[in-house]
């Protein structure tokens, strides 16, 4: 396994409570210039809900995809139950983990969608702490860093202004559909 001392040591510390000091674009530039082509392809294909394709040869990716899929499945089950729908066709094909129902249930009980998202993101962050253990300058450390960076960048989108803007769009769509009815 390749060791990426320069790449990892050049990255600023990420804190759940703070905006990232590095953009995704800047992170990708560091990775593009320091990683092997194959390792960069892995980083470049990574999303919060998994990876494009099916290359899960790295244990961090295997564990993350399974954990995240299990969490999403539990959220789907809760939503489907409240809408009196069947959840089966919306579930990811992953092994269920024992923590997912608790995290999903706690988030689902919250009155505010923003607080629910924060609760889920905190659970993700905590799981990434576990995944990072034992990884210091390798690709898996960079994968965990990227997932954390994606969480933080996603959280910066949750602003009052954007919330109001989205609410207005939804409200206008509802008004338009009522006029047409």
N, C-alpha and C positions, 0 to 999 in steps of 0.2 A: 504494500500500500504506500502510495506517495505521501510524503510529509510536506506540508505547506507552511513552513515557519514564517516566511515573509508575509504571506497573505493573511494568516491568522493574527500575527503580531501587529499588523497595520490597521486592524479593525477597532473602531471605538467600542467601548462597553455599551451594551443595550440594557435599558431599565424599563420595566413595564409601565412605570408611572411617567415616563418622559418621552418626548418626541425623539425619534432617531436622529443621530448626528451625521448619518450617512444615508444617502438615497439608494434605492434599489439599483438605479442606473450606475451610481458610483461603485457599489458593491460588485455589480456585474463586470465593470471595467477592471477592477482589481483581479477578479477571478479569470477573466479573459486573458489577462497578461501573465498570470502566474500558474494556472492549472494546465494539466495536459488536456488535449483536445477531448478525449473521452470523458474525463472528469468534468470539464466545462459543460459538455452536453448534458450530463446528469443535473448539474446545477441549473442550467438554462431551462430544463424541462420540468422543474419542480414547481408545484402549486400547493396551497394550503391543504387542499383535499387529496393530494397525491402527486402522481407523476404521469406524464404522457407516456403511453406504452405500458409495458409490463416488466421492465427490468428492475427487480427488487433484490438485486444481489447484495446490497448493503443492508446490514441488520437494522440500522437506524431507519432506513426507508421502509423496510418491511414492518417494523413496529409502529412507525408513524401512520402509515396507510391503514393498518388494522385498527389502531386506536381511534384515529379520526373518523374512519368509516363507521366504527361501532358507536361513537358519540353521535354522529349524524343520523344513524339508524334509530337511536333512542329518541332523538328530537322528532323524526318523522313519525314514529309510533305515537308520541304524545299529541302531535298536531292531527294526525289521522283520527285518533280516538276522539278528540274534541270536535272534529268535523263529521264524525260518524262515517268514516271512510275506511277502506281497506288499505293498509300500509304496504303490503307485501311487494307490490310492483315498483315501489319507490326505494326499496332497501338496497344497500350495497352488499355485495357478496363478500363479507369479511367475518372473521371470528369475533364473537361478542366478547367484550371485556367486562369485568365485574364493576369497574368504576363508572362506566358510561351512564347507567341509569340514574345514579345519584347526581352526577354533574348536570345531566339533561333535566332531571326533575327539579333540581334547585333553580336552574335558570328559568324553566318554564313557569315556576310559581311567582316569579318577580313581576311586579306591576308594570315596570318600564321596559320596553324593548331594548333600550340602551343599556340598562343594568343587566339584562339577560345576556346581551352580547359581551359585556365586560366579564360577566361570570364565566362564560364559556371560554373567552380568551385567557382568563386567569388559569383555568383548568388546562388549556393547551400549553401555556407557559410552564406550568408546574410539570407537565409530562415531558416537555422539552428539557427541563432540568435533569430529569431521570435519564433521558436519552443521551445527554451530553457527557454524563459521567464516564470517565476513562478515555475520553477523546480530547486531545489537546491541539494537535497541529495537522490533523488528517482531514480527508474529504468529509467525513461524517460530522466533524466539528463545524465545517463550513455549511453543511446542510442544515444543522440545527440553527446556526446563526441566520441563515437565509429565511428559515421559517419564522424565527422571531422577528426579523426585519419586516417580513410580510404582515405579521400580526400588527406590529406598530404602525406601519404605513396605512393599513386598513383602518386602524383606530383613529388616525388623524383625519379620516374622512367623516367621522361622526361629529359634525359641528351643528350648532343651532341653525346657522344659515342654510346649510345643506338639508337639514331636517325640514325646515320650513319650506324650502324650495321643492323638495319631494312631496311634502304634504299638499302644497298648492297644485302640483301637477296631478296628483291623485284626485284631489277635490274637483279640479276642472274636468277631468275625465268623467267623474261621477255626474257632475252637472250636465255635461254634454250627453251622456247616455240617458239621463232622465228627460232631457228636452226631446231626444229622438224617439222616446217611447210613447 
